């Protein structure tokens, strides 16, 4: 099967499974399904002593590092809209001391963080990606990862987006060009 990867050089990267993001409506996979599938993979990666990178997005307390784009669509949230626990990782991921927590300020997890450095220091050349939102945080991270030369596996049923159309476009058009799209059960099958 072509989904085989070297356990010694593969990491799981989970994007934005945090309380504020999972509270938003998503499609086609329900947020709880995404969380449950990501949690299953996280547990399997830990059992195999493989690294986990849990990514969240958060602004500084004064909010001055937030993106304030001028757009025709939905813009950045105001500080008043964010609950105190907005950036907290969902408890189902069971964040542990050996997990790497990466806090980003942008859509993608590479820009302005030490994610690339931490992956390379661990001799990681393949990443398994999941999270919310498929076409925003996950896709932005994936595009950087592709440019940095990482092999990628995208776990379709451990992702979701604001609409089915957005999710499906990324899964069907973008991800096959820069990696392999698989299901949670396939990743778990390799790790068991």
C-alpha positions as CSV (number, residue, x, y, z in Angstrom):
1,X,0.0,0.0,0.0
2,X,1.4,3.4,-0.9
3,X,0.4,5.0,2.4
4,X,3.4,3.4,4.1
5,X,5.6,5.8,5.8
6,X,8.7,5.5,7.9
7,X,7.7,5.8,11.6
8,X,11.1,7.2,12.6
9,X,10.7,10.2,10.3
10,X,7.0,11.0,10.4
11,X,5.0,13.4,12.7
12,X,1.4,14.2,13.2
13,X,0.5,17.9,12.9
14,X,-2.9,18.8,14.2
15,X,-4.2,22.3,13.1
16,X,-6.5,24.5,15.2
17,X,-8.5,21.9,17.2
18,X,-9.1,24.6,19.9
19,X,-12.2,25.6,21.7
20,X,-12.9,28.8,19.7
21,X,-12.5,27.2,16.3
22,X,-14.4,24.0,16.9
23,X,-17.4,26.0,18.1
24,X,-17.9,27.3,14.6
25,X,-20.1,25.4,12.1
26,X,-18.2,23.1,9.8
27,X,-18.9,20.7,6.9
28,X,-18.8,18.0,5.7
29,X,-17.4,16.3,8.8
30,X,-18.8,17.4,12.2
31,X,-16.3,19.0,14.5
32,X,-16.6,16.1,17.0
33,X,-15.8,13.6,14.3
34,X,-12.7,15.6,13.3
35,X,-11.7,15.7,17.0
36,X,-12.3,12.0,17.6
37,X,-10.3,11.0,14.5
38,X,-7.5,13.3,15.4
39,X,-7.5,12.0,19.0
40,X,-7.3,8.4,17.8
41,X,-4.3,9.2,15.6
42,X,-2.6,11.2,18.4
43,X,-2.9,8.2,20.7
44,X,-1.5,5.9,18.0
45,X,1.4,8.2,17.3
46,X,2.2,8.4,21.0
47,X,2.0,4.5,21.3
48,X,4.6,4.4,18.5
49,X,6.8,7.1,20.1
50,X,6.2,9.4,17.1
51,X,6.2,13.2,17.6
52,X,3.0,15.2,17.7
53,X,2.8,18.9,16.9
54,X,-0.4,20.4,18.2
55,X,-1.0,23.8,16.6
56,X,-3.3,26.6,17.8
57,X,-3.8,30.2,16.8
58,X,-3.8,33.0,19.3
59,X,-3.2,36.7,19.4
60,X,-1.1,38.5,22.0
61,X,-3.1,39.9,25.0
62,X,-3.2,43.4,23.5
63,X,-4.3,42.0,20.2
64,X,-1.9,44.2,18.2
65,X,-0.5,41.2,16.3
66,X,-3.8,40.2,14.8
67,X,-4.3,40.3,11.1
68,X,-6.7,43.1,10.2
69,X,-7.4,42.5,6.5
70,X,-9.5,44.5,4.3
71,X,-11.6,41.9,2.5
72,X,-14.9,41.4,0.8
73,X,-15.6,38.3,2.9
74,X,-15.6,37.4,6.6
75,X,-12.8,39.3,8.2
76,X,-10.8,38.8,11.4
77,X,-12.7,38.4,14.7
78,X,-12.6,41.3,17.1
79,X,-11.0,40.8,20.5
80,X,-14.5,41.2,22.0
81,X,-15.8,38.1,20.1
82,X,-13.1,35.8,21.6
83,X,-13.9,33.9,24.8
84,X,-11.2,33.5,27.4
85,X,-10.6,29.9,26.4
86,X,-10.8,30.5,22.7
87,X,-7.3,29.3,21.9
88,X,-7.3,26.3,24.4
89,X,-6.6,22.9,22.8
90,X,-9.7,20.6,23.0
91,X,-9.3,18.1,25.9
92,X,-9.8,15.1,23.7
93,X,-6.3,15.6,22.2
94,X,-4.9,15.0,25.7
95,X,-2.0,17.4,25.3
96,X,1.0,15.9,27.0
97,X,4.4,17.2,28.0
98,X,6.2,15.5,25.1
99,X,3.8,17.0,22.5
100,X,5.0,20.1,20.8
101,X,2.6,23.0,21.1
102,X,3.0,25.5,18.3
103,X,1.1,28.8,18.6
104,X,0.7,30.7,15.3
105,X,-0.5,34.2,14.4
106,X,-1.3,33.5,10.8
107,X,-3.4,30.9,8.9
108,X,-0.4,28.6,8.3
109,X,1.6,26.9,11.0
110,X,5.1,27.5,9.5
111,X,5.2,31.3,9.1
112,X,6.5,33.1,12.2
113,X,6.9,29.8,14.2
114,X,9.6,27.3,14.9
115,X,7.7,24.4,13.4
116,X,10.1,23.8,10.5
117,X,13.1,24.0,12.9
118,X,11.5,21.5,15.4
119,X,10.6,19.1,12.6
120,X,14.0,19.2,11.1
121,X,15.8,18.7,14.4
122,X,13.8,15.6,14.9
123,X,14.7,14.4,11.4
124,X,11.1,14.5,10.2
125,X,10.5,14.4,6.5
126,X,6.9,13.3,6.4
127,X,3.9,15.0,8.1
128,X,0.4,13.7,8.6
129,X,-1.9,16.7,8.6
130,X,-5.5,17.1,10.0
131,X,-7.6,19.8,11.6
132,X,-10.0,22.7,11.0
133,X,-10.2,24.4,8.6
134,X,-9.3,22.3,5.6
135,X,-8.9,25.1,3.2
136,X,-7.5,27.7,5.6
137,X,-5.2,26.5,8.4
138,X,-4.5,23.0,7.0
139,X,-4.1,24.1,3.4
140,X,-1.9,27.1,4.3
141,X,0.3,24.8,6.4
142,X,0.4,22.2,3.6
143,X,1.5,24.7,1.0
144,X,4.4,25.8,3.1
145,X,5.3,22.2,3.9
146,X,5.3,21.3,0.2
147,X,7.6,24.2,-0.6
148,X,9.9,23.2,2.3
149,X,10.1,19.7,0.8
150,X,8.1,17.6,3.3
151,X,6.1,14.6,2.2
152,X,2.5,14.9,3.3
153,X,-0.5,12.8,4.1
154,X,-3.8,14.5,4.5
155,X,-6.4,12.8,6.6
156,X,-9.7,13.7,4.9
157,X,-12.1,12.5,7.7
158,X,-10.0,14.3,10.3
159,X,-10.7,17.7,8.6
160,X,-13.6,20.0,7.9
161,X,-14.3,23.5,6.7
162,X,-17.0,26.2,6.7
163,X,-18.7,24.5,3.7
164,X,-18.6,21.2,1.8
165,X,-17.6,23.1,-1.3
166,X,-14.5,24.6,0.3
167,X,-13.5,21.3,1.9
168,X,-14.0,19.3,-1.3
169,X,-12.1,21.8,-3.5
170,X,-9.0,21.5,-1.3
171,X,-9.3,17.7,-0.9
172,X,-9.9,17.0,-4.6
173,X,-7.9,19.8,-6.3
174,X,-5.0,21.1,-4.1
175,X,-4.0,18.2,-1.8
176,X,-3.5,15.5,-4.5
177,X,-0.9,17.9,-6.1
178,X,1.2,18.2,-3.0
179,X,0.6,14.9,-1.1
180,X,-1.6,11.9,-0.5
181,X,-5.2,12.0,0.8
182,X,-6.2,9.2,3.1
183,X,-8.7,8.2,5.9
184,X,-8.1,7.8,9.6
185,X,-8.5,4.1,9.5
186,X,-5.7,3.8,6.9
187,X,-3.3,5.8,9.1
188,X,-4.3,3.7,12.2
189,X,-3.8,0.5,10.2
190,X,-0.2,1.4,9.5
191,X,0.4,2.3,13.2
192,X,-1.2,-0.7,14.8
